[in-house]
Amino acid sequence: MLEPLVRANLHRWQTAYDCLPGPAQTLVTSARGLILSRLRYASRTFETLRDLRQHESWSPQQIAAYQLAALQQTIDRACATVPFYFAYPQTQLRSFDDLRRLPVLDRETVRQNQERFISVNFPHRRLIRAGTTGTTGSNLRVAYTEEISQQNWAFHLRQWSWAGIVPRDPRVTLYGARVVSAERSRPPYWVHNVSERQWLLSIFHLSARTGPDYLQFLQQHAGQVLEGFPSVIGILADLALLHAKPIPMRVLFTSGESLYPETRRKIERAFQAPLFDTYGMTELCGLIQECEHGAMHLAPEYGFLEVLDDDDEPVRPDDEGHFVWTSFINSAMPLIRYRIGDRGRWLNNTVCACGRNFPVVVPTITRESDILRCPDGRLFSPRALNQLLKQTNALRFCQFVHEQPAKVTVRAVPGDGPAMEEMMCIRSSLQHLLGPSMEVAATLAAEPFAGPGGKIPLIINRIQYQMSDAHSRGQHGRAPRENPVDALDGAAR
């Protein structure tokens, strides 16, 4: 039960970690990686993986039977052990249509009742807590356990196997970890997790000026796995193509944001490798993974997916609708008929060349945002700014509006609690991150800005910069200041 203790204290150790010299940061990161490695690669994980690989030969009828039984088990267990569901009626599922007797949960209901969704079967000391801002910019705290984390990792290993990757194959990672000091203004902008043969690159130091350093690093590690947020890898792809320096990698894995066709094309062109995308969420409700033939497959053992219209009725075949999930693996905080805020559609009557009968799904609207491009050349993906929101609880929505070249506004929609105080804390953190060359304002609003189809972007960029313009102007200035949360969670992905 070491992982809950480590996760709970990561933000407290950030300042001390930042003061360490490079070799000591490598030692700490590798020690953290060793803890995660022992958790991820325990015998239980590989037992689950063996079962998952066998499920790839399931028929559609076997998939349906498994999901109906898993739904019944989830509902029965939740109604018996989770306070929020104590008032739910006893429900016997003879078909999937019977599930519609239960209400649909929206994200705000879950956010306002977070502790009541936690099963009484799990002592608090065993729970691992994680924050997610989802597509709305409002924070939700999620609970799970080490055993659930192992199950989740087994699903990632299954997708790795589709790409021919095995545990501890060398990889380069660009997620949200704070791996180097905020004040660093020269390379290295990365640290080595020796335990997993993994290099962790900072996403907070990317700019036109530092881009060549990142590209040189990737050239030194050509042929390895490259994984990260699509927007971040997309920035690196832009830089590689701008400098006419494609870098052949072995395999690309993206997750955490929408991967749009144009972004995919430039990433694959820049890094000359097949790309495997993943749709998932911190709530551990559902999982959609891309196979080696480019289809996005629902993982049927992970959760149950409904695609519903605005009236919570099933959409017609091939129509777009709201994703509504029921979780199977997260028994510590099970969510039943949870409308997460994303949209997509089924690809019915689709037989994938990979031979698996897992349903094929197209997520059409997930996290939607622009890139924040500072006049001094620094580039911030949505996931970089997303980290500022991890500790909030009183905001329904929060967006960053880049309305003038040197001005960004934090635009927050209040929920319950000290909304003004949290908004001003975000403003202060963003001001530290962007530095004195940018003005950061803040305002409360009644509703968020929404785009076509109801998309709610995290970053609204009203200033258009060309990469070449940023490169010609770009002076990096000081390194961006990192928000001190999850600092040592470098090997978390």
N, C-alpha and C positions, 0 to 999 in steps of 0.2 A: 504493500500500500504506500510505496514511496512516491508514486506519480502524483496523487492528490496533494501531498505536501509541497512537492516541487512546483506544481502549477500554481498553487495558492500564493507562493512567495516570489514568483519570477519578477514582478514589477518592483519589488523592494530591493532586488539585487542589481538593478540596471545601472545605477550610478557607480557602484563598486566595479562592475564588469567593464564599464566604459573607461575606467582609470587604469585598467590592466594593460601591460605591454602585449604586443601581438602574440608571442609564444604562450603567454599565460591565457589569453583569450582562446587560443587553439586548445589548450589543455582543458579549460572549463567547458568549451563547446563539445569536446570529445567525451568528457565525463557525462555531460547531459545526454549526448548521443548514445553512450553506453547504456544509460538507464532506459532510454526509449528502445534501443535495440533489443535488450533483454525482454522488454515487454512485448515488442512487436513480433519477435521471432521465437516466442515460447512454443512449446509442443502443442498447446491448444490452438495456436494460430494455424499451424500446419495441418492439424487434424481438420479444422474448418476448411482450409484450402482444398484438401483432398476431397471433401464432400462437395464443395462448390465445383470443382473440375468434373466430378461425376454428373452433376446436375446439367452440364452442358449438353448431354444427350437426351434430356427430358423431352417428351412429346408435349404438345399444347394441352392435352388432357391432364397430364401429370403436373404441369405448371399450375393449371386452374385448381386442381385438387389440393396442392400444397398451399396455395394462397388462401383458399377458403378456410382450410384448417388453421393456418397461421392467423387469419383475421379473428376467428372464434377464440383462439387462445389469447390473443392480445386483448380483446374486449373483456373476456372473463377475468383475466389477471388485473387489468386496469380497474374494473369495477370493484374488485375485491381489495385492492391495495393502494389506489391513488385517490386522495380526497376529492379532487375535482369531479371524478366520475361516480362518486358514491350515490348520487341521485339519479344516475342513468338507469333506464329500465333494463331488466334482464332480456337479452336479445339472443335468439337462436337463429343462426344463419343457415338457411337451406339453399340459398343462392346469393350471388353478389348483390342482387337487387334489395335484399333484406337489410343491407348496410345502410340504405337510404332512410331507414327509420331513425337513425341517429343524426344529431345536428352537425352542421359544418362549423368548425372553429375558425375564426379569423386570427390573424397574428396579434392584433391588439388585445384580444381576450386572453391569449396565452401570455402575453407580456405582462398584463395586469395581475395575473394569477400564477406567476411562475412557480412559487413554492408549493402551491396546491396541486401542481402536476407531477410532483416527485413522489415516487412510490415509498410507502412506509416500510417496505422490506429492506431498504438500503440505508444503513446508518450514514449520517452526514460525513463522517470521517472517511468513508470509502468513496465519496463522490468526487469526481473531477468536474470542475466548473469551467465553462468556456463561454465567451461572448460572441454574438453575431449581430450584425446590423442589417443583414438581409438586403432586400432591394429598396428599403424605405429610409435607411439612415437612422433608424431608432434601434436601441440596443435591446437584446433579449439574452438572458443568461440561461444556459443549457447545462444539464447535469447528465453525466454518464459514469461508467466505472472502467477500471482497467480491463476487465473481461470483455466489456462491450467494445472498448478500443481495439482489442485483439481481433474480435470479429470483423470490425470495420476494416482493419488492416488486411485481413485475409481477402476481402473483396478487391482491394487495390493490387494485391499480389496476383490475383486471377487475371486482372487486366494486363499487368506486367507480362504474364506468361503469354498472353495473346500477341504481345509485341516481341517475344523472345528474350525478355529481361528476367533475370533471377535476382534474389536478394543480394544486396551489397555489390551489385554491378556499379562501377563508378558513375556518379551523376553530379550535375551542376544544378543548383536550386535557386529560384528567384521567387520566394514568397515573402511574407511580411515580417520575417525575423529581424530584430535589431542586432546585427552581428558585428558592427564596428562602431566606433565612437562617432557621435554627432558632429564633433569638431574636426574630423579627419578631412583634409582637403587634398590629399595625394594618395595614390594607391599604397597598400592594398585596400580595396573596398570589399573584402571577402575574408572568410575564415574557413579553416578545414575541420570538418568533423571526421576524424580519423576512424572512429568506431564504425561508420557506415560508408567509408570511402566516398564522402560527399563534400562538395564545396558549396558553401552558402554565400551568395552574393547579396549585398545590400541593394534594395530597391529605392533607397532614399538618397542616393548620391548620383543618380543618373542625370547626365546633362550632355549637351553637345560637346562640352570641353572634356568631360570624363569618358565619353563614349569610346574613344580610341583605346583607353586603358582596359575597358571591359572587353572590347573586341580582341585585343591582344591576349587577354586571359583566356577567352574562349578558343582562340586559335591554338593556344598551348594545350587545351583539353579537347581538341577536336576528336570526334569519334565516340564521345561519351554521351550518356543520356542528359538531355536538357529538359527541365521541368519548371513550371511557374505559372503565374497569372498571364492570360492572353495579352492584356494591355501592356504588361512589362516586357514580355518577350517580343511583342510587336514593336515597342520602342527600340529594342536592340536590333530587330530586323530592319527597321528604317535606317538606323545608323550603319549597319553592315552594307545595305544596298546603296546608301549615299556614298560610302567610301569604296564601293565596288569590291567588297571583300566578303563574299559568301564563305561561310564556315561550315563544313560538313560535320554534322553531329550524327549520332547513331539512331536515336529515337527522340521524339518530342512528346511530352505530356503537358496538357494544359487543363486547368480547372479553376473554379472560383469566380468566373465571370463568363459573360457571353463570348463565344468565339464566332465572329462573323466571317462570311466567305472571303471578303477582301483581306481581313487580317490573317486568315489561314493561308491564303495564297502567298502573301509576302513573307510569312514565317517559314513556310516550306521552301520558298525560293531562296531565302537568305541562309537557311541552315540545312537544306538539301537532305531532309530525312522525313520519314512518315510521321504524321501527327496523330495522337490519340487523345481525344477530348473526354472530359468527365463533367457531368452535372451532378452535384451533390449539395449538401447543406450541413451546417453545424448541428442542427437539430437531430441529425441521423434518422430522418424519416424515410428517405428514398434515395435511389442511386440510379443514374443512367450513364452507361459507359460505351465508348466507341470501340468497335472491334476492328480487326485488321482489314476488313473490307469497307470501312467507312460508315457503317450503320450504328446509330445510337440505340443500344439495347437497354431496356429496363432490367435491373437485377431483381428477379421475382422473389428471391429469398430475403431481400433487404426491407421491402415495404410494398404496400399496395397503392396503386395510383388510379385516381379517377380524374377525368377531364370533363369539367362541368361548365355550363353557361352561367350567365349572370343570375339566373334563378335557381342555381344549384341543381340543375337537371343535366343528365349526360348529353354531350354534344353529338351531333350526327357524325357518321364516319368521315374522317379526314378534316373535320372542322376544328378550328382553334378554340381553346377554352382555358379555364383556370385549372392549374394543377392543385389537386386536393390529395393529400398523402395520409396514409395510416402506417405508423412505424411498426416494424417487426423486431428489429434487433435492440432498440433502446428501451429495455424494460425498466430502467431507472426513471425515465421521464417519457412515457409513451404518449404520443399524440395521435388522436383518432379523428379522421376526416379534417385534417389541418390544411386550410387554404393558405399557402405560403406566400402568395403574391406574384408567383411566376405563371407563365402561360405556355401552352404548347399544343401539339396535336398528335394523335396516333397515326402511324402509317399502316393502315389496315391491309390485309391480304399481301403482306410483304414477306417474301422468303429470302433471307439473307444468304449470300454465297458462303458465309462462314459455317453454315450448317446448324447453328443454334436456333432454337425455336423461341428464344426470349423475345417478347414484344418489342417492336421498333417504335421509338418515340422521337419527336422533333421538338426540343425546347425552343420556342420562338421569341419569348421575352423573358430574360432573367435580369441580372444586374446590368443596367444600361447607363453608360456615362461617357463623357468626353475625357480627354487628357488635359490636365492643367499645364500650360506652357508659360513659364515665367519669362519676362523680357531678358533676363541674364542668361538664358539658355537651359535652366534646370527644367526637368520634366517630371511630373508627378502623375502616376496612374491613379485610378479610382481607389485601388487597394492601398496605396500609400496614405491617402487622406482618410480612408476608412478606419485606419488604426486609431485616429483621434476620437472615434465614437464608441470605442469598446466599453468604456466605463460609465456610459450615460444610461439613465433609467427614466427620466422625466420628459423625454421628447418623443412625440409620435413620428416625426420626420425631421431630417436635417439634410440640407443641400448646401453646396458651395457654388456660388455664382461668380464667375470671372467676367466682370462687366466692363472693366477698363484695363488697359495693359498692366498697370501697377496697382490694381485694386481687386480684392476678392471679398465677397460678402457671405457670411455664415447666415443662412436663412433657415430658421427652425420653426417647427409647428409644435406648440406645447401639448403635453399630455397631462398626467397627474404628477404633482411634486414640484420641486424647485427648477422649473424650466429655464427661467432667466439666468439663474446661477450656473446651470450646466452649459447653457449657450455661451456665456461669457468665458467659462473655462475652455470651451472648444475654441473660441476666438483667440484666447491667450496662447493656447498650444499651437494653433495655426500660425499666429504671428511669429512665435519662436521658430517654427519650421521654415517659414518663408523668409524670415529675416527683415531688416529695416528697409530694404528696397521695395517691399510690397506693403501696401496699406490693407489692413483687415478690418472690415466693419461687421456688424451683426444686427439682425433684426428678427423679431417674431412675426409670424404670418399665420393666417387662418387655415390655409391649405398649401400643400406643396405645388411646385410647378410640375405639370405632367405633360408628356408629349403624346404623339399619336399612339392609339391603342392603350392609353392609360399608363405608359412607361413613366417611371419616376426616376430620373437620372440623379446620381449623387453629385456629379460635377456638371454644371451648365456653363459651357465655354462660349462666350459671345465674342471672344477675341480669336481671330484666326491667324496662326503663324505657320509659315512653311518651315520644314525641317532645315532647309538650306539657309533660310534667313536667320534662324536661331543659331545655326552653326557659325555663320559669319559674324553675328553680333556677340555670340555667347562668351561671357566671362563668368566663370562658375561662382566667384565670390566664395563665401564660406560654405562649408558643407551643411546640408539641412539638419536641423535639430530634431532628433527622434523623440517621439512620444514615449515616456518610460513605462510601457507595459509589455508583457511577454518578451522581455529583452533577451533572456537566455534561452528562449524557446526556439533556438536556431535549427534544431533537428526535428521540429514538430511536424514537418511534412515530408 
